[in-house]
Amino acid sequence: MKTFSIGRLTALTVLAFLSSFTFTSAQPLSIPSVQEVRMAEGTVEASNFMAVTMSDASLQTVANYLSEAWGKAPLQVSLGKGKLQGAIHLSIKSNKKLGEEGYRLTVSRGEINIQASTPRGVMWGAQTLLQMKDTYFATNDAGVMARGQLPLLDITDKPDYPIRGMMLDVARKFYPMDYLYALVNVMSYYKMNCLQLHLNDNGFKNIFHDNWDETHSAFRMESDFFPGLTAIDGSYSKQEMQSFIRYAEKMGVEIIPEIDAPAHCLAFTHYRPSLGSEEFGADHLDLRNPAVVPFLDSLYAEYLGGPDPVFCCPRFHIGTDEYSNRDSAICERFRELIVHLCDKVKSYGKQPVFWGSLTHAKGTTPVPSDGVLMSLWYNGYADPVEMHKQGFHMISIPDGYVYIVPEAGYYYNYLNSKYLYQHWEPAQIGKKRFPNQDPLIDGGMFAVWNDITKNGISVGDTHDRILPAIQVISEKCWHSLADTTDVAFSQWQSLAGKLDDGPLADEIGRKSMIQMKELRPENTIIAPPKGGWEVSQIGYPYTVEFTIEWADEAPGTVLCTSPRSTFYLSDPVRGMLGFSRDGYLFTFRYRGQKGRRETLRIEGDNQGTSLYADGRLVERLNPDVVWKNEGKGTYRVMRTLVFPLQETGNFHSRITNFSAKR
């Protein structure tokens, strides 16, 4: 291949030059990988670009995002069609080839251009640019291998599938709203555009002494229509949910709220026992009870109705998952309910989505496919071939490939990224493979279910599973037929390891590396919030070490804390070293003694937490095995900790040589 020197070429000359040949990079440039790239020889330093211009006010969010994420100092942002040298130019221009989410990104020595038909497309171009800036290593003009170099190129990119997302079970484990914001930022970084929130569900009765009254259940939304329905262990107000949905939309992510019915409804029957089924169990609504439909209609009216609805998003998921099919008459009522709820959602101007269950609930009542979307999770519940014949648009979310159930012992604890990269795409639904980009398959998702409600999984544990899943599912939904050889996967995996949560989040805990001669008490900031992310912590695997000269410490004395967790020098109950997070308190069998000087080391990974004193292992908190229901099986309680590093507590001991590293 002939090489060229382009140091003195103008931007127009560079673009003409770029069009002269096509080069496929040996290494992926971003996750998901781009569809088409033309590259020229040479790079430009990212620091050369000091401004962002936008052709349209609708691009303000993207411009502000780029400004904040680009470097240590924000870039100047301006509105106007004129172009500046040393600027990143954002523009909207209708282009049928790019569709709703495609974009064109060009990088030359003098300017960067991102053009798309919609603001979402421009956002995706910005995310590709930021990923390249964070991971692309090249020889700079001084001949030094350096990070922060941008390749000179012309990218044309668009997704294979319009829906690329995940479902999060927030019912059986509550996730605070600030985590949901962080999750949206991470999803946007990887061009994942749908987050389904499973808002109501319940635990398994056999973990709660086979007693429905004891079994944990939750409905996570504030309710004015039904005071007392809202879960007491965590909920979302209407205002914060509405604000969150609008924020996510600006970041290119659609929120799909789900209220699951008529099964998984123990929260509703705890609130109103008369709605429960004696035949199928209290977690089933009684479809023979004429009060069930008005109850659900009222819920829909509360969140979908009015001129400014709480669920201000284009789709709503009605659930309809795993209802009993023992009675054929009940199957007919079940199918009638699906039709009614879909029509009700449409009456609010939204597209209904439901879990595929029409094969499981066989019957003669027709369920129209027009204007609805079906989540296909198990072919025994909804035969994808038959659903395809009936004309249903489908989301591929097959349980055997993409279900995460943390520490349950079934499905996946972590998704098998290599297998998915090499063998799965949205056209694969269970054992049935459709043609790639079949027009009735709208895309793919993965799911995080929290079936074992008492297993101690933390927000940090969940995110440790979510990030690699986002990476591989985004890849397979955006660029489904990319090279799947072992070499290609190895290169992709290498890039995945360099990327993290993106510029507006650090739930994975890779950005807080601390080295301090002395750790000061009384709420001293250790790792201040940086940019758009607020949680300062260190993730797996990590080592935190410090020398301590012990003073008397009252129960509840905090070493350091963050919004997710707290580490105690003296825990609130027994005065031992320990930590709390997600409503759990875990302690080591170790108490500080006044006057003692020692070096403590805490090591954490995704299976447990260890304490060392002067190099000696004091205790390893591995998963705690708990018997359920008088010996009928066990479940594991995770005693993990993503270590908090935001600020100190009010301790009296002297702490020196403090370090936190991965």
Beta strands, then each sheet from edge to edge (+ up, - down):
strand 1: 36-45
strand 2: 51-54
strand 3: 76-79
strand 4: 87-92
strand 5: 103-107
strand 6: 111-116
strand 7: 137-139
strand 8: 145-147
strand 9: 149-157
strand 10: 163-169
strand 11: 194-198
strand 12: 200-202
strand 13: 217-219
strand 14: 254-261
strand 15: 276-277
strand 16: 281-285
strand 17: 315-319
strand 18: 351-355
strand 19: 373-376
strand 20: 393-396
strand 21: 403-404
strand 22: 428-429
strand 23: 432-433
strand 24: 441-448
strand 25: 514-519
strand 26: 537-538
strand 27: 542-549
strand 28: 557-561
strand 29: 565-570
strand 30: 578-581
strand 31: 584-587
strand 32: 597-605
strand 33: 608-613
strand 34: 616-621
strand 35: 624-627
strand 36: 634-637
strand 37: 643-644
strand 38: 647-648
strand 39: 654-661
sheet 1: 1+ 9- 5+ 6- 4- 2- 3-
sheet 2: 7+ 8-
sheet 3: 21+ 24+ 10+ 11+ 14+ 17+ 18+ 19+ 20+
sheet 4: 12+ 13-
sheet 5: 15+ 16-
sheet 6: 22+ 23-
sheet 7: 25+ 39- 27+ 32- 33+ 34-
sheet 8: 26+ 37-
sheet 9: 31+ 30- 29+ 28- 38+
sheet 10: 35+ 36-
end
